[in-house]
């Protein structure tokens, strides 16, 4: 065999090897994740991360996507919008991810969104609820969490049974908190309730006594509370100290009632909570078998039970992206974006399917999640009397 033939054979063998060795066609599919792993809402962000890791492991245990394993590239946005934007750019430019899940808080998600449009990479929004996220006109956004308006509509059917006549608001001073007050305030006015005062608190605040004093003076019968679980705990304890006697309803699905029972004790008694996953009653979820499997896997890993009301979001977000990559047949951003419109998936929360929302020609995708209400009663999480099966 001549020297030229030997070189040609060697090149062919190298090319064939490149088709099978790691780093080529069998290289992992990398999905970006942006969550608050430190800062004021770090507990929630880490619970979402834990759920995402369960989804990754379940997908890989079934052979991955077309035989390729899934890797998660996880960035900490530090509960800071500027950090969220930097994380998005890093994942896109440095790591070349074809899709991202993020970024928990609405302000963090909104800050990252221009980067998605600039580089043409889709993001599945797993938690954020500000209306502007899908109304702004970003065709790379696909949200599986409910905007505040959708959440308010989900609660509307229970307003009369809750006996809400005069309502006040206390919310974190972010896009999420401000949007929640607008959405729930509009819904409650339509239902004939009187809307009283609206008070705000910084995300890192620990003393809300001044706001509670104003709310107490307003004389309403119900307080709608929008913030993360750590701050909800403080508000409930301080409200108890001030002897604020009224119904409390938390919005946004981030209250973690089990955690509130542990941390707020009697101060949480009687409170109502809008949630998007009921790990206490997995059989009541749209897919009881999947819900039970998720709860069991969470416990098997030693994760705290109270994190389940956030953790499911991570699972559903990664499962959604994985399904889009499977449908696209490749891990390229534009193809994944197009495939997200075709996703029909049963998540832990319920069915995931995107509908167009926002200005014509630049619509974002919005799924319609399942919404539930639970109550803390006798130190346990229970279905409210008006929902409990007789």
KOLDREN-40535 format. One line per field, with one value per residue (C-alpha): x, y, z; residue number from 0; chain; residue in one letter. Coordinates in nm, 3 decimals, always signed. Each point is the difference from the previous one (the first is absolute). Example, Ala and Ser with C-alpha at 12.3 -4.5 7.8 and 13.67 -1.06 7.14 Angstrom:
KOLDREN-40535
x <- (+1.230, +0.137)
y <- (-0.450, +0.344)
z <- (+0.780, -0.066)
n <- (0, 1)
chain <- (A, A)
res <- (a, s)
END
This chain:
KOLDREN-40535
x <- (+0.000, +0.140, +0.066, -0.291, -0.239, +0.113, -0.063, -0.344, -0.097, +0.120, -0.210, -0.308, +0.055, +0.036, -0.321, -0.188, +0.130, -0.117, -0.356, +0.003, +0.238, -0.114, +0.042, -0.155, -0.348, -0.042, +0.097, -0.248, -0.284, +0.062, -0.294, +0.055, -0.160, -0.011, -0.127, +0.053, +0.233, +0.114, -0.158, -0.341, -0.197, +0.274, -0.213, -0.252, +0.266, +0.176, -0.327, -0.057, +0.354, -0.070, -0.310, +0.193, +0.259, -0.270, -0.132, +0.352, +0.066, -0.334, +0.059, +0.353, -0.118, -0.229, +0.285, +0.013, -0.120, +0.065, +0.272, +0.170, +0.021, -0.128, +0.230, -0.119, +0.220, -0.122, +0.067, -0.077, -0.177, +0.051, -0.358, +0.125, -0.135, +0.345, +0.146, -0.285, +0.081, +0.370, -0.079, -0.216, +0.275, +0.260, -0.209, -0.073, +0.339, +0.241, -0.193, -0.204, -0.312, -0.300, -0.253, -0.018, -0.236, -0.036, +0.014, -0.243, -0.081, -0.176, +0.260, +0.278, -0.185, -0.079, +0.367, +0.112, -0.256, +0.187, +0.295, -0.227, -0.127, +0.344, +0.153, -0.311, -0.023, -0.330, -0.068, -0.265, -0.122, -0.078, -0.108, -0.031, -0.353, +0.023, -0.235, +0.265, +0.212, -0.231, -0.164, +0.325, +0.050, +0.287, -0.042, +0.268, -0.202, -0.214, -0.159, -0.141, -0.083, -0.320, +0.012, -0.163, -0.315, -0.043, +0.062, -0.260, -0.254, +0.074, -0.090, -0.303, -0.236, +0.086, -0.024, -0.358, +0.074, +0.304, -0.225, +0.221, -0.177, +0.278, +0.357, +0.345, +0.331, +0.358, +0.249, +0.370, +0.103, +0.088, -0.170, -0.159, -0.141, -0.126, -0.157, -0.171, -0.166, -0.131, -0.134, -0.162, -0.126, -0.176, -0.156, -0.121, -0.152, -0.188, -0.130, -0.127, +0.268, +0.133, +0.374, +0.174, +0.371, +0.292, +0.331, +0.340, +0.319, +0.352, +0.099, +0.262, -0.208, -0.044, -0.213, -0.349, -0.161, -0.061, -0.189, -0.199, -0.100, -0.145, -0.180, -0.142, -0.136, -0.170, -0.245, -0.031, -0.100, +0.263, +0.369, +0.148, +0.372, +0.250, +0.365, +0.232, -0.046, +0.277, -0.168, -0.349, +0.118, +0.117, -0.320, -0.217, +0.198, -0.003, -0.371, -0.067, +0.200, -0.213, -0.315, -0.104, -0.313, -0.101, +0.022, +0.336, +0.023, +0.345, +0.039, +0.262, +0.024, +0.324, -0.122, +0.095, -0.272, +0.195, +0.294, -0.232, -0.139, +0.356, +0.123, -0.308, -0.184, -0.331, +0.045, -0.076, -0.314, -0.306, +0.190, -0.085, +0.257, -0.018, +0.226, +0.074, +0.098, -0.161, +0.261, -0.220, -0.267, +0.188, -0.295, -0.200, +0.243, -0.086, +0.242, -0.002, +0.253, +0.258, -0.063, +0.050, +0.320, +0.138, -0.082, +0.159, +0.316, +0.030, -0.017, +0.244, +0.258, -0.044, -0.136, -0.222, -0.369, -0.078, +0.198, -0.239, -0.231, +0.296, +0.194, -0.266, +0.059, +0.357, -0.117, -0.269, +0.229, +0.276, -0.250, -0.154, +0.336, +0.101, -0.324, +0.054, +0.353, -0.136, -0.264, +0.254, +0.238, +0.297, +0.129, +0.001, -0.165, -0.226, -0.118, -0.068, -0.198, -0.216, -0.050, -0.117, -0.321, -0.063, +0.059, -0.288, +0.122, -0.138, +0.203, -0.021, -0.224, -0.215, -0.021, +0.257, -0.092, +0.087, -0.241, +0.099, +0.006, +0.127, +0.023, -0.068, +0.315, +0.200, -0.217, +0.134, -0.129, -0.223, -0.123, -0.310, +0.111, -0.216, -0.072, -0.097, -0.086, +0.103, -0.038, +0.209, -0.240, +0.083, +0.368, -0.036, -0.053, -0.360, -0.244, -0.232, -0.348, -0.143, +0.236, +0.014, -0.190, -0.305)
y <- (+0.000, +0.339, +0.284, +0.201, -0.294, -0.051, +0.368, -0.019, -0.309, +0.168, +0.308, -0.215, -0.187, +0.330, +0.128, -0.316, +0.020, +0.359, -0.120, -0.216, +0.141, +0.253, +0.357, -0.063, -0.125, -0.173, +0.305, +0.099, +0.240, +0.302, +0.193, +0.329, +0.073, +0.340, +0.005, +0.198, -0.240, +0.275, +0.320, +0.067, -0.264, -0.265, -0.270, +0.012, +0.004, -0.302, -0.193, +0.070, -0.122, -0.323, -0.062, +0.069, -0.257, -0.262, +0.065, -0.026, -0.329, -0.148, +0.096, -0.144, -0.322, -0.052, +0.042, +0.378, +0.178, -0.212, -0.180, +0.317, +0.082, +0.329, +0.229, +0.301, +0.310, +0.184, +0.368, +0.197, +0.331, +0.089, +0.135, +0.295, +0.108, +0.112, -0.337, -0.172, +0.190, -0.084, -0.366, -0.019, +0.151, -0.233, -0.311, +0.108, +0.139, -0.215, -0.325, +0.007, -0.139, -0.047, +0.088, +0.137, -0.043, +0.295, +0.226, -0.035, +0.366, +0.218, +0.277, -0.252, -0.149, +0.341, +0.098, -0.313, +0.028, +0.251, -0.240, -0.280, +0.217, +0.137, -0.345, -0.195, -0.256, -0.117, +0.000, -0.199, +0.214, -0.229, +0.240, +0.370, +0.141, +0.365, +0.057, +0.199, -0.312, -0.130, +0.333, +0.180, -0.169, -0.247, -0.306, -0.192, -0.019, -0.304, +0.013, -0.301, +0.195, +0.204, +0.378, +0.182, +0.060, -0.372, -0.072, +0.258, -0.155, -0.338, +0.139, +0.197, -0.296, -0.024, +0.369, -0.026, -0.320, +0.166, +0.283, +0.278, +0.336, +0.251, -0.081, +0.151, -0.093, -0.047, -0.091, -0.011, +0.309, -0.180, -0.053, -0.313, +0.176, +0.306, -0.212, -0.222, +0.295, +0.129, -0.338, -0.106, +0.352, +0.016, -0.343, +0.077, +0.333, -0.184, -0.238, +0.295, +0.004, +0.330, +0.040, +0.186, +0.071, -0.141, -0.015, -0.104, -0.142, -0.040, -0.355, -0.010, +0.177, -0.174, +0.256, +0.050, +0.142, +0.344, -0.150, -0.232, +0.295, +0.180, -0.314, -0.055, +0.356, -0.051, -0.245, -0.254, -0.364, -0.157, +0.059, -0.115, -0.065, -0.035, -0.084, -0.297, -0.242, +0.147, +0.341, -0.146, -0.166, +0.334, +0.179, -0.263, +0.012, +0.379, +0.007, -0.237, +0.225, +0.295, -0.211, +0.044, -0.212, -0.064, -0.261, -0.020, -0.126, -0.047, +0.021, -0.113, -0.361, +0.067, -0.014, -0.365, -0.056, -0.285, +0.231, +0.265, -0.247, -0.075, +0.359, +0.210, -0.250, +0.129, +0.326, -0.190, -0.167, +0.051, +0.156, -0.086, -0.062, -0.010, -0.285, -0.172, -0.336, -0.186, -0.249, -0.069, -0.136, -0.126, -0.217, +0.321, +0.126, -0.036, -0.296, -0.159, -0.267, +0.254, +0.223, -0.292, -0.107, +0.352, +0.024, -0.341, +0.086, +0.331, -0.182, -0.268, +0.272, +0.142, +0.333, +0.191, -0.064, +0.372, +0.053, -0.202, +0.294, +0.163, -0.306, -0.124, +0.314, -0.110, -0.343, +0.134, +0.265, -0.245, -0.263, +0.262, +0.098, -0.366, -0.077, +0.297, -0.119, -0.348, +0.143, +0.224, -0.291, +0.222, +0.228, +0.323, +0.306, +0.101, -0.359, -0.040, +0.325, -0.119, -0.340, +0.155, +0.100, -0.371, -0.125, -0.200, -0.125, -0.112, +0.163, -0.032, +0.308, -0.127, +0.032, +0.224, +0.157, +0.348, +0.258, +0.333, +0.306, +0.350, +0.226, -0.157, -0.126, -0.004, -0.223, -0.185, -0.343, -0.035, -0.328, -0.021, -0.162, -0.169, +0.221, -0.123, +0.146, -0.157, +0.110, -0.040, -0.148, -0.157, +0.022, -0.199, +0.069, -0.072, +0.055, +0.290, -0.105, +0.122, -0.232, -0.305, -0.301, -0.080)
z <- (+0.000, -0.100, +0.244, -0.142, +0.046, +0.360, +0.078, -0.162, +0.200, +0.322, -0.071, -0.062, +0.328, +0.190, -0.158, +0.095, +0.356, +0.024, -0.056, +0.312, +0.258, +0.261, -0.113, -0.341, -0.093, +0.337, +0.201, +0.273, -0.070, +0.219, +0.145, +0.181, +0.337, +0.173, +0.359, +0.321, +0.183, +0.238, +0.126, +0.161, -0.197, -0.016, +0.164, -0.284, -0.271, +0.144, +0.022, -0.371, -0.069, +0.189, -0.209, -0.320, +0.101, +0.051, -0.352, -0.143, +0.178, -0.103, -0.363, +0.004, +0.167, -0.300, -0.248, -0.023, -0.313, -0.311, +0.193, +0.123, +0.369, +0.138, +0.196, +0.200, +0.003, +0.309, +0.065, +0.318, -0.063, +0.368, +0.019, -0.208, -0.345, -0.123, +0.092, -0.185, -0.321, +0.036, +0.062, -0.312, -0.215, +0.148, -0.067, -0.356, -0.110, +0.201, +0.039, -0.324, +0.166, -0.232, +0.273, +0.354, +0.295, +0.237, +0.179, +0.300, +0.076, -0.257, +0.028, -0.066, -0.298, -0.149, +0.031, -0.185, -0.281, -0.223, -0.014, -0.123, -0.283, -0.083, -0.044, -0.100, +0.279, +0.160, +0.373, +0.186, +0.290, +0.292, +0.278, -0.094, -0.013, -0.113, -0.295, -0.189, -0.051, -0.273, -0.091, -0.084, -0.334, +0.026, -0.226, +0.190, +0.324, +0.097, +0.345, +0.187, +0.319, +0.016, -0.035, +0.291, -0.209, -0.064, +0.368, +0.101, -0.238, +0.156, +0.343, -0.117, +0.038, +0.371, +0.100, +0.126, +0.192, +0.158, +0.114, -0.138, +0.037, +0.063, -0.097, +0.057, -0.164, +0.113, -0.270, -0.075, -0.198, -0.324, -0.337, +0.149, +0.307, -0.184, -0.274, +0.256, +0.175, -0.333, -0.116, +0.327, +0.069, -0.337, +0.050, +0.352, -0.104, -0.273, +0.266, +0.204, +0.269, +0.133, -0.062, +0.283, +0.047, -0.199, +0.187, -0.134, +0.152, -0.137, -0.091, +0.276, +0.269, +0.337, +0.188, -0.146, +0.316, -0.152, -0.295, +0.228, +0.221, -0.305, -0.113, +0.346, +0.004, -0.338, +0.159, -0.280, +0.044, -0.230, -0.071, -0.330, +0.046, -0.285, +0.068, +0.052, +0.290, +0.215, +0.007, +0.036, +0.321, +0.140, -0.101, +0.167, +0.324, +0.010, -0.085, +0.291, +0.233, -0.108, +0.041, -0.358, -0.023, -0.356, -0.273, -0.177, -0.358, -0.156, -0.377, -0.248, +0.113, +0.188, +0.358, +0.079, +0.263, +0.162, +0.053, +0.144, +0.252, +0.114, +0.006, +0.082, +0.219, +0.134, -0.191, -0.322, +0.132, -0.219, -0.291, -0.361, -0.272, -0.377, -0.114, -0.331, +0.146, +0.291, +0.125, +0.306, -0.236, -0.308, -0.100, -0.053, -0.267, -0.371, -0.028, +0.344, -0.096, -0.121, +0.304, +0.238, -0.180, +0.029, +0.371, +0.062, -0.196, +0.185, +0.334, -0.118, -0.065, +0.349, -0.120, +0.246, -0.055, +0.019, -0.321, -0.214, -0.073, -0.179, -0.111, -0.242, -0.209, -0.073, -0.110, -0.230, -0.153, -0.090, -0.119, -0.231, -0.151, -0.042, -0.181, -0.233, -0.081, -0.069, -0.233, -0.173, -0.059, +0.079, +0.274, -0.200, +0.154, -0.290, -0.052, +0.372, +0.003, -0.291, +0.167, +0.328, -0.178, -0.070, +0.356, +0.150, +0.335, +0.337, +0.273, +0.376, +0.002, -0.286, -0.381, -0.169, -0.334, -0.121, -0.139, -0.154, +0.224, -0.078, -0.308, -0.339, -0.165, +0.323, +0.218, +0.298, +0.104, +0.306, +0.144, +0.222, +0.327, +0.260, +0.303, +0.350, +0.342, +0.332, +0.362, +0.314, +0.254, +0.337, -0.083, -0.322, -0.369, -0.093, -0.280, +0.090, +0.108, -0.330, -0.193, +0.226, -0.128, +0.207)
n <- (0, 1, 2, 3, 4, 5, 6, 7, 8, 9, 10, 11, 12, 13, 14, 15, 16, 17, 18, 19, 20, 21, 22, 23, 24, 25, 26, 27, 28, 29, 30, 31, 32, 33, 34, 35, 36, 37, 38, 39, 40, 41, 42, 43, 44, 45, 46, 47, 48, 49, 50, 51, 52, 53, 54, 55, 56, 57, 58, 59, 60, 61, 62, 63, 64, 65, 66, 67, 68, 69, 70, 71, 72, 73, 74, 75, 76, 77, 78, 79, 80, 81, 82, 83, 84, 85, 86, 87, 88, 89, 90, 91, 92, 93, 94, 95, 96, 97, 98, 99, 100, 101, 102, 103, 104, 105, 106, 107, 108, 109, 110, 111, 112, 113, 114, 115, 116, 117, 118, 119, 120, 121, 122, 123, 124, 125, 126, 127, 128, 129, 130, 131, 132, 133, 134, 135, 136, 137, 138, 139, 140, 141, 142, 143, 144, 145, 146, 147, 148, 149, 150, 151, 152, 153, 154, 155, 156, 157, 158, 159, 160, 161, 162, 163, 164, 165, 166, 167, 168, 169, 170, 171, 172, 173, 174, 175, 176, 177, 178, 179, 180, 181, 182, 183, 184, 185, 186, 187, 188, 189, 190, 191, 192, 193, 194, 195, 196, 197, 198, 199, 200, 201, 202, 203, 204, 205, 206, 207, 208, 209, 210, 211, 212, 213, 214, 215, 216, 217, 218, 219, 220, 221, 222, 223, 224, 225, 226, 227, 228, 229, 230, 231, 232, 233, 234, 235, 236, 237, 238, 239, 240, 241, 242, 243, 244, 245, 246, 247, 248, 249, 250, 251, 252, 253, 254, 255, 256, 257, 258, 259, 260, 261, 262, 263, 264, 265, 266, 267, 268, 269, 270, 271, 272, 273, 274, 275, 276, 277, 278, 279, 280, 281, 282, 283, 284, 285, 286, 287, 288, 289, 290, 291, 292, 293, 294, 295, 296, 297, 298, 299, 300, 301, 302, 303, 304, 305, 306, 307, 308, 309, 310, 311, 312, 313, 314, 315, 316, 317, 318, 319, 320, 321, 322, 323, 324, 325, 326, 327, 328, 329, 330, 331, 332, 333, 334, 335, 336, 337, 338, 339, 340, 341, 342, 343, 344, 345, 346, 347, 348, 349, 350, 351, 352, 353, 354, 355, 356, 357, 358, 359, 360, 361, 362, 363, 364, 365, 366, 367, 368, 369, 370, 371, 372, 373, 374, 375, 376, 377, 378, 379, 380, 381, 382, 383, 384, 385, 386, 387, 388, 389)
chain <- (A, A, A, A, A, A, A, A, A, A, A, A, A, A, A, A, A, A, A, A, A, A, A, A, A, A, A, A, A, A, A, A, A, A, A, A, A, A, A, A, A, A, A, A, A, A, A, A, A, A, A, A, A, A, A, A, A, A, A, A, A, A, A, A, A, A, A, A, A, A, A, A, A, A, A, A, A, A, A, A, A, A, A, A, A, A, A, A, A, A, A, A, A, A, A, A, A, A, A, A, A, A, A, A, A, A, A, A, A, A, A, A, A, A, A, A, A, A, A, A, A, A, A, A, A, A, A, A, A, A, A, A, A, A, A, A, A, A, A, A, A, A, A, A, A, A, A, A, A, A, A, A, A, A, A, A, A, A, A, A, A, A, A, A, A, A, A, A, A, A, A, A, A, A, A, A, A, A, A, A, A, A, A, A, A, A, A, A, A, A, A, A, A, A, A, A, A, A, A, A, A, A, A, A, A, A, A, A, A, A, A, A, A, A, A, A, A, A, A, A, A, A, A, A, A, A, A, A, A, A, A, A, A, A, A, A, A, A, A, A, A, A, A, A, A, A, A, A, A, A, A, A, A, A, A, A, A, A, A, A, A, A, A, A, A, A, A, A, A, A, A, A, A, A, A, A, A, A, A, A, A, A, A, A, A, A, A, A, A, A, A, A, A, A, A, A, A, A, A, A, A, A, A, A, A, A, A, A, A, A, A, A, A, A, A, A, A, A, A, A, A, A, A, A, A, A, A, A, A, A, A, A, A, A, A, A, A, A, A, A, A, A, A, A, A, A, A, A, A, A, A, A, A, A, A, A, A, A, A, A, A, A, A, A, A, A, A, A, A, A, A, A, A, A, A, A, A, A, A, A, A, A, A, A, A, A, A, A, A, A)
res <- (x, x, x, x, x, x, x, x, x, x, x, x, x, x, x, x, x, x, x, x, x, x, x, x, x, x, x, x, x, x, x, x, x, x, x, x, x, x, x, x, x, x, x, x, x, x, x, x, x, x, x, x, x, x, x, x, x, x, x, x, x, x, x, x, x, x, x, x, x, x, x, x, x, x, x, x, x, x, x, x, x, x, x, x, x, x, x, x, x, x, x, x, x, x, x, x, x, x, x, x, x, x, x, x, x, x, x, x, x, x, x, x, x, x, x, x, x, x, x, x, x, x, x, x, x, x, x, x, x, x, x, x, x, x, x, x, x, x, x, x, x, x, x, x, x, x, x, x, x, x, x, x, x, x, x, x, x, x, x, x, x, x, x, x, x, x, x, x, x, x, x, x, x, x, x, x, x, x, x, x, x, x, x, x, x, x, x, x, x, x, x, x, x, x, x, x, x, x, x, x, x, x, x, x, x, x, x, x, x, x, x, x, x, x, x, x, x, x, x, x, x, x, x, x, x, x, x, x, x, x, x, x, x, x, x, x, x, x, x, x, x, x, x, x, x, x, x, x, x, x, x, x, x, x, x, x, x, x, x, x, x, x, x, x, x, x, x, x, x, x, x, x, x, x, x, x, x, x, x, x, x, x, x, x, x, x, x, x, x, x, x, x, x, x, x, x, x, x, x, x, x, x, x, x, x, x, x, x, x, x, x, x, x, x, x, x, x, x, x, x, x, x, x, x, x, x, x, x, x, x, x, x, x, x, x, x, x, x, x, x, x, x, x, x, x, x, x, x, x, x, x, x, x, x, x, x, x, x, x, x, x, x, x, x, x, x, x, x, x, x, x, x, x, x, x, x, x, x, x, x, x, x, x, x, x, x, x, x, x, x)
END
